[in-house]
Amino acid sequence: MPPKTIEVKIAKKSAPKKSGASFAISKERIKKPVLKPIAKIRTFDEIIRDKTARAKVKRNITQELVKMKKPGIDSRTYSSPYAYIYADYLKGVKFEKIMRGVENRLTDLGISGRIHRLSQFKNLEEIIEEDVKRGVSTVVVVGDDAMVKEAINITADLNVALGIIPVGSGEDSIAALLGVPEGVAACDTLSQRIVDYLDIGKINNKIFLSRLSIFGQRTPIVCDGKYEIFSPGGDIVIYNLDLENKEKLIKKINVKDGRFEVLVKPKETLGMKLGFGKAKSNYSLFFAKEIIMKSTAVFSIYVDGKKNFYKEVEIKILPKKLKVIVGKNRLI
């Protein structure tokens, strides 16, 4: 028998027809190219006019803002009127505990403020002047006498109160005279805010708080343009304040009377050195508001203990120039 032939039909799979909905969606997905308008080409004069107009508007706005601001106050004012400036030596672990106690006490009393730490990159004068511009009215020095004296020289011409928190060095004779205790206890003195105004002295352009000393006088001094003092080889001390409280020849040196106490000590003779003369009876005391010294040769004056050289000096008293926070137990 002949073999049977089997026919196999392979049906071709027809492609599915797209519905109207799917066709519409695909049509939306096709993005047509967006033609951007060609920017108008401006001339050089037009560009200059636009820049000038913008600069003028900006200048007018700046002038209006300046008028709105208070004179001498930076627009970015601090929230607290207090600023605390720490001495450089307070960085170590040695003072960490006491400084934490000071900061906590200030917070409890509600008189905390901006804190600065002095370093070789931070200048005391720049810090104080910047703080005053931003609304600070009380500058508190946390440190020793040397730092306080520097702060006095800066704050004398600014309308701010100077506070002191003596910490660490043991050289705190200014704080002791003002009745300010050491460390954390000084925070309570600040919060009581007893403000006093003291005289300060000025020699040329430099401020001093305590005294000027002239040893072995060779140049006469002219007081208030009225009289001259000259004690060849003798010593002269011009007091505004007896910081060490060691002068026994003057009963009381008043730092609020608007004048200097000028103590003249004549040169000691051999008899005085041997104890045969009465040196005390030869001392003289004068008062002056302005003192002038001139010489063709250089002479030395110790300003608050530091030696300086001059050929000409003008020394003035600045009455009640220093605004300072003092304690109840002050000695002045």
C-alpha positions in Angstrom: 0.0 0.0 0.0 1.3 3.3 -0.8 2.1 5.5 2.3 -0.5 8.0 3.4 0.3 11.6 2.9 -0.5 13.9 5.9 -1.0 17.6 5.2 0.0 20.0 7.9 -1.3 23.5 7.7 0.5 26.2 9.6 -1.7 29.1 10.2 0.0 32.5 10.2 -0.5 34.5 13.4 -2.1 37.7 12.5 -0.8 40.9 14.3 -3.4 42.4 16.8 -5.2 45.4 15.7 -4.8 48.6 17.7 -7.8 49.9 19.3 -8.8 53.6 18.9 -7.9 54.4 22.6 -4.4 53.0 22.5 -3.7 54.7 19.2 -4.7 58.0 20.7 -2.4 57.6 23.6 0.6 56.8 21.5 -0.2 59.8 19.4 0.0 62.1 22.5 3.4 60.7 23.4 4.9 62.0 20.2 6.5 65.3 21.1 6.6 67.9 18.5 9.8 70.0 18.4 9.3 73.4 20.1 10.7 76.3 18.2 12.3 78.9 20.5 12.1 82.5 19.4 15.3 84.0 18.5 16.5 86.4 21.2 16.5 90.0 20.2 20.0 91.2 19.6 20.6 94.3 21.7 23.1 97.0 21.0 25.9 98.0 23.3 24.1 101.2 24.3 21.0 99.3 25.3 23.0 97.0 27.6 24.7 99.9 29.2 21.4 101.7 29.8 20.0 98.6 31.5 23.0 98.1 33.8 22.9 101.8 34.8 19.2 101.6 35.6 19.7 98.5 37.8 22.7 100.1 39.6 20.6 103.3 40.2 17.7 101.3 41.7 20.1 99.3 43.9 21.8 102.5 45.1 18.5 104.1 46.0 17.4 101.0 48.0 20.7 101.0 49.9 20.3 104.7 50.8 16.8 104.1 52.1 18.0 101.2 54.3 20.8 103.4 55.7 18.3 106.1 56.6 16.1 103.5 58.4 19.0 102.1 60.5 20.0 103.7 63.8 23.4 105.5 63.6 26.3 103.4 64.8 24.2 100.2 65.1 24.8 97.2 62.8 21.6 95.7 61.3 22.6 92.2 62.6 22.3 93.1 66.3 22.9 90.5 69.0 20.0 89.3 71.2 21.9 90.0 74.4 23.4 93.3 75.5 26.3 91.4 77.2 29.6 90.3 75.6 32.2 88.2 77.4 35.8 88.2 76.3 38.0 85.4 77.7 41.7 85.7 78.2 44.0 83.5 76.1 45.3 81.6 79.1 41.8 80.3 80.0 41.8 77.7 77.2 43.5 74.9 79.1 41.9 72.1 81.1 43.0 73.8 84.3 40.3 76.4 84.0 37.6 74.2 82.3 35.7 73.6 85.5 35.6 77.1 86.8 34.6 78.5 83.4 31.8 76.0 83.1 30.6 77.3 86.6 30.8 80.9 85.4 28.8 80.2 82.3 26.1 78.3 84.2 25.8 81.0 86.8 25.5 83.7 84.1 22.7 81.7 82.4 20.9 81.2 85.8 21.0 85.0 86.4 19.8 85.8 82.9 22.8 87.8 81.8 24.5 85.4 79.5 25.8 86.8 76.2 28.1 86.4 73.3 31.5 84.7 74.2 34.8 85.5 72.6 38.1 83.8 73.2 41.2 85.8 72.6 43.9 84.3 70.4 46.6 85.5 68.1 44.0 85.8 65.4 41.5 87.8 67.5 42.3 91.3 68.6 40.6 92.8 71.7 40.0 96.2 70.1 38.4 94.7 67.0 36.1 92.4 69.1 34.9 95.2 71.3 34.3 97.7 68.5 32.4 95.1 66.5 30.2 94.1 69.5 29.4 97.7 70.2 28.3 98.2 66.6 25.9 95.3 67.0 24.2 96.7 70.1 26.3 95.4 73.0 26.1 97.8 76.0 28.2 95.8 78.6 31.6 94.4 77.8 32.8 91.9 80.4 36.5 91.1 80.6 37.3 87.6 82.0 40.9 87.6 82.9 43.6 89.6 84.8 44.7 93.2 85.3 46.7 93.4 82.1 43.6 92.5 80.0 41.5 95.0 82.1 43.9 97.8 81.4 43.8 97.1 77.7 40.0 97.0 77.7 39.9 100.4 79.6 42.0 102.0 76.9 39.5 100.8 74.3 36.1 101.3 76.1 37.0 104.8 77.4 35.8 106.4 74.2 32.8 104.1 73.8 29.4 104.5 75.5 29.6 101.0 77.2 29.9 99.7 80.7 32.9 97.6 81.6 32.5 94.6 83.8 35.2 92.3 85.2 35.3 88.6 86.1 38.8 88.0 87.6 40.0 84.4 86.9 43.2 82.5 87.3 46.3 84.6 87.3 46.1 86.1 90.8 46.9 89.6 89.4 43.5 91.2 90.1 44.2 94.4 92.1 41.8 96.4 89.9 38.9 94.0 90.6 39.7 94.0 94.3 39.7 97.8 94.4 36.3 97.8 92.6 34.9 95.3 95.1 34.6 92.5 92.5 35.3 89.0 93.9 37.1 86.3 92.0 35.5 83.6 89.8 31.9 82.5 89.9 31.0 85.0 92.7 31.8 87.9 90.3 28.7 86.9 88.3 26.4 88.0 91.1 28.2 91.4 91.2 27.5 91.8 87.5 23.8 91.0 88.0 23.5 93.6 90.7 24.8 96.2 88.2 26.1 98.9 90.4 27.6 101.4 87.9 30.2 103.9 88.9 32.0 106.6 86.9 35.8 107.0 87.4 38.4 109.5 86.2 41.1 108.3 83.9 44.3 109.9 82.8 45.6 110.4 79.2 49.3 110.8 78.3 49.4 112.0 74.6 47.1 109.3 73.0 47.4 106.7 75.6 45.0 106.0 78.5 46.2 105.1 82.0 44.2 104.2 85.1 46.7 104.4 88.0 49.8 106.6 87.9 52.8 108.0 86.1 56.2 107.8 87.7 59.2 110.0 86.9 62.5 108.9 88.5 65.5 111.3 88.7 63.7 114.3 87.3 65.6 116.3 84.7 62.7 118.0 82.9 60.4 120.6 84.6 56.7 119.9 84.6 54.2 122.8 84.0 50.9 122.3 85.8 47.7 123.9 84.4 49.8 126.5 82.7 50.2 128.3 86.0 53.2 127.0 87.8 56.3 124.9 87.3 57.6 122.0 89.4 61.3 121.0 89.2 63.1 118.8 91.7 66.5 118.0 90.2 67.3 114.3 90.7 64.1 113.8 92.7 61.1 111.6 91.9 57.6 112.7 90.9 54.5 110.5 90.9 51.3 111.7 89.2 48.4 109.8 90.7 44.9 109.2 89.3 44.4 106.1 91.4 46.6 104.3 93.9 46.0 100.8 92.5 48.3 99.0 94.9 47.1 101.1 97.9 50.7 101.5 99.1 51.1 105.2 99.1 51.3 106.3 102.8 52.2 110.0 102.2 48.8 110.9 100.8 45.8 110.2 103.1 43.4 109.5 100.2 43.8 109.6 96.4 40.4 110.4 95.0 39.7 108.9 91.6 36.5 110.9 91.2 37.6 114.5 91.9 38.6 115.4 88.3 42.3 116.2 89.1 45.7 114.5 89.6 47.5 114.3 92.9 51.2 115.2 92.1 53.6 113.9 94.7 57.1 115.4 94.6 59.9 113.5 96.4 63.2 115.4 96.5 66.5 113.7 95.9 67.7 111.9 99.0 70.9 113.2 100.6 73.4 111.0 102.2 72.1 112.0 105.6 68.6 111.0 104.6 69.8 107.6 103.3 71.6 107.0 106.6 68.5 107.9 108.5 69.6 111.4 109.9 67.2 113.5 107.9 63.4 113.8 108.0 62.6 112.8 104.4 58.8 112.8 105.0 58.6 116.5 105.8 60.3 117.4 102.5 57.6 115.8 100.4 55.2 118.1 98.6 51.7 117.5 97.2 50.2 119.5 94.3 47.0 119.2 92.3 46.6 119.6 88.6 44.2 118.8 85.7 46.7 119.3 82.9 50.5 118.8 82.8 53.0 119.5 80.1 56.6 118.4 79.8 59.0 119.4 77.0 62.7 118.6 76.5 65.3 118.5 73.8 66.6 115.2 75.3 64.6 112.0 75.6 63.2 111.3 79.1 61.4 108.3 80.5 58.0 108.0 82.2 56.6 104.8 83.7 53.0 104.5 82.6 51.1 102.2 85.0 54.5 100.5 85.6 55.6 100.3 81.9 58.6 102.3 80.8 58.0 104.7 77.9 60.3 107.3 76.3 59.2 110.8 75.2 60.5 114.2 74.2 57.2 116.0 74.7 54.1 114.9 76.6 50.7 116.4 77.4 48.9 114.8 80.3 45.2 115.3 80.9 42.6 114.1 83.4 39.4 112.8 81.8 36.7 113.3 84.5 34.2 110.4 85.0 35.2 108.9 81.6 35.2 105.3 82.7 31.8 103.6 83.2 32.5 100.4 85.3 30.4 97.9 87.2 31.5 97.7 90.9 30.7 95.7 93.9 29.3 96.7 97.3 32.7 96.2 99.0 34.6 98.6 96.7 37.5 100.6 98.1 36.9 103.8 96.1 
